[in-house]
Amino acid sequence: MRENLKFLFSLVILISLMFGCGKLSELGGGSTNKLFFCESYTPDNDKCEGKSTKYPEGFLTVVVDIRPSKAKIGVSSVNINITDLGSGTVADTYPYTTDPTMDYVYFDKVDFKKPGKYKVSALKPDGTVIASSEIEIIELIIDS
């Protein structure tokens, strides 16, 4: 009888750990939204050319993927906010129109004007962060 209780107790602990670890992965970023960058993006085939976190100055496409959180964007407009990591000041904000039912959206022609390290965030109109990521912009050197 005592062996049966030990076995049952061990089984309960094991099941509790399995459920607990599953919840921890959700809390710890297992289902976080993603923001990434492309030199060019083709929506027809979901092709992101030149995906990186380091680019020369100029225009990029910012892609936001909230499918991992199983949510929808839920708003009809999003601001792409670019914050200079060195100074903590907002360098630029670009407003875009969205469909509230979207869970994957791209934003064309986001202009990175100066070299530096930046935090790029997709924000709802009330300032709620949908997703963010960091990027480094380097000076474009053209050989003559």
DRENTI-246233 format. One record per residue (C-alpha): residue in three letters; x, y, z. Coordinates in Angstrom, 1 decimal. Layout:
N
R  type      c1      c2      c3
R   ALA       X       Y       Z
...
//
This chain:
144
R  type      c1      c2      c3
R   MET     0.0     0.0     0.0
R   ARG     2.8     2.4     0.9
R   GLU     4.5     1.7    -2.5
R   ASN     1.3     2.5    -4.3
R   LEU     1.0     5.9    -2.5
R   LYS     4.6     6.8    -3.4
R   PHE     3.9     5.9    -7.0
R   LEU     0.7     8.0    -7.0
R   PHE     2.4    10.9    -5.3
R   SER     5.3    10.8    -7.9
R   LEU     2.8    10.7   -10.7
R   VAL     1.0    13.7    -9.4
R   ILE     4.2    15.7    -9.1
R   LEU     5.3    14.7   -12.6
R   ILE     2.0    15.8   -14.1
R   SER     2.1    19.1   -12.1
R   LEU     5.6    19.8   -13.5
R   MET     4.6    19.1   -17.0
R   PHE     1.7    21.6   -16.8
R   GLY     3.8    24.1   -14.9
R   CYS     6.6    24.1   -17.5
R   GLY     4.1    24.6   -20.3
R   LYS     2.8    27.7   -18.6
R   LEU     6.3    29.0   -17.9
R   SER     7.3    28.7   -21.6
R   GLU     4.2    30.9   -22.5
R   LEU     5.2    33.5   -19.9
R   GLY     8.9    33.3   -20.8
R   GLY     8.5    34.3   -24.4
R   GLY     7.4    31.0   -26.0
R   SER     4.6    32.8   -27.8
R   THR     6.0    36.3   -28.3
R   ASN     5.3    38.5   -31.2
R   LYS     8.1    39.2   -33.7
R   LEU     9.3    42.2   -35.5
R   PHE    12.0    41.9   -38.2
R   PHE    13.5    43.7   -41.1
R   CYS    13.8    43.1   -44.9
R   GLU    15.6    44.9   -47.7
R   SER    12.6    44.0   -49.8
R   TYR     9.4    42.0   -49.1
R   THR     7.1    40.2   -51.6
R   PRO     3.7    39.6   -50.0
R   ASP     2.6    37.2   -52.8
R   ASN     5.0    34.5   -51.6
R   ASP     5.9    35.9   -48.2
R   LYS     9.5    36.4   -49.3
R   CYS    11.8    38.5   -47.1
R   GLU    14.9    39.4   -49.0
R   GLY    17.9    40.5   -47.0
R   LYS    16.7    39.7   -43.5
R   SER    19.2    41.0   -41.0
R   THR    19.6    43.4   -38.0
R   LYS    22.4    45.4   -39.6
R   TYR    21.8    47.6   -42.7
R   PRO    23.1    50.7   -44.5
R   GLU    21.1    53.9   -44.3
R   GLY    17.9    54.0   -46.4
R   PHE    14.5    52.4   -46.7
R   LEU    13.6    49.0   -45.3
R   THR    10.4    46.9   -44.8
R   VAL     9.4    46.2   -41.2
R   VAL     7.4    43.0   -40.7
R   VAL     5.3    42.2   -37.7
R   ASP     4.2    38.6   -37.0
R   ILE     1.8    38.2   -34.1
R   ARG     0.7    34.7   -35.1
R   PRO     2.8    33.1   -32.2
R   SER     0.5    34.8   -29.7
R   LYS    -2.6    33.7   -31.5
R   ALA    -3.9    37.2   -31.5
R   LYS    -5.0    39.8   -34.0
R   ILE    -3.6    43.3   -34.4
R   GLY    -7.0    44.6   -33.2
R   VAL    -6.5    48.2   -34.4
R   SER    -6.9    50.1   -37.7
R   SER    -3.7    52.0   -37.4
R   VAL    -0.1    51.3   -36.2
R   ASN     2.8    53.5   -35.7
R   ILE     6.3    52.3   -36.4
R   ASN     8.4    54.1   -33.8
R   ILE    12.2    54.4   -34.1
R   THR    14.0    55.2   -30.9
R   ASP    17.7    56.0   -30.8
R   LEU    19.3    53.6   -28.2
R   GLY    22.1    55.9   -27.5
R   SER    20.0    58.9   -26.5
R   GLY    16.7    57.3   -25.7
R   THR    14.9    59.8   -28.0
R   VAL    12.4    59.1   -30.7
R   ALA    14.1    59.5   -34.1
R   ASP    11.1    59.0   -36.2
R   THR     7.5    57.7   -36.2
R   TYR     5.7    56.4   -39.3
R   PRO     1.9    55.9   -39.2
R   TYR     0.3    53.1   -41.2
R   THR    -3.2    51.9   -41.8
R   THR    -4.0    48.3   -40.9
R   ASP    -6.9    45.9   -40.7
R   PRO    -7.8    44.9   -37.2
R   THR    -8.1    41.2   -38.2
R   MET    -4.4    41.0   -39.3
R   ASP    -2.0    38.8   -37.5
R   TYR     0.9    39.3   -40.0
R   VAL     1.6    42.7   -41.5
R   TYR     4.4    44.5   -43.3
R   PHE     5.2    48.2   -43.4
R   ASP     7.1    49.4   -46.5
R   LYS     9.4    52.4   -46.9
R   VAL    10.5    52.8   -43.3
R   ASP    13.4    55.3   -43.7
R   PHE    16.5    54.9   -41.5
R   LYS    18.2    58.2   -42.1
R   LYS    21.3    58.1   -39.9
R   PRO    23.8    55.5   -38.7
R   GLY    23.3    54.3   -35.1
R   LYS    21.6    51.6   -33.0
R   TYR    17.8    51.8   -32.8
R   LYS    14.9    50.1   -31.1
R   VAL    12.0    49.8   -33.6
R   SER     8.5    49.2   -32.1
R   ALA     5.1    48.7   -33.7
R   LEU     2.7    50.6   -31.5
R   LYS    -1.1    50.7   -31.2
R   PRO    -2.6    54.2   -31.1
R   ASP    -2.7    54.1   -27.3
R   GLY     1.0    53.4   -27.1
R   THR     0.7    49.6   -26.5
R   VAL     3.7    47.8   -27.9
R   ILE     2.7    45.1   -30.4
R   ALA     6.3    43.9   -31.1
R   SER     9.8    45.5   -31.1
R   SER    13.3    44.7   -32.2
R   GLU    16.7    46.3   -32.4
R   ILE    18.6    47.3   -35.5
R   GLU    21.9    48.8   -36.4
R   ILE    22.2    51.3   -39.2
R   ILE    25.7    51.7   -40.7
R   GLU    27.0    54.4   -42.9
R   LEU    26.9    53.6   -46.6
R   ILE    30.4    53.9   -48.0
R   ILE    30.6    54.2   -51.8
R   ASP    33.9    53.5   -53.5
R   SER    34.7    56.0   -56.2
//
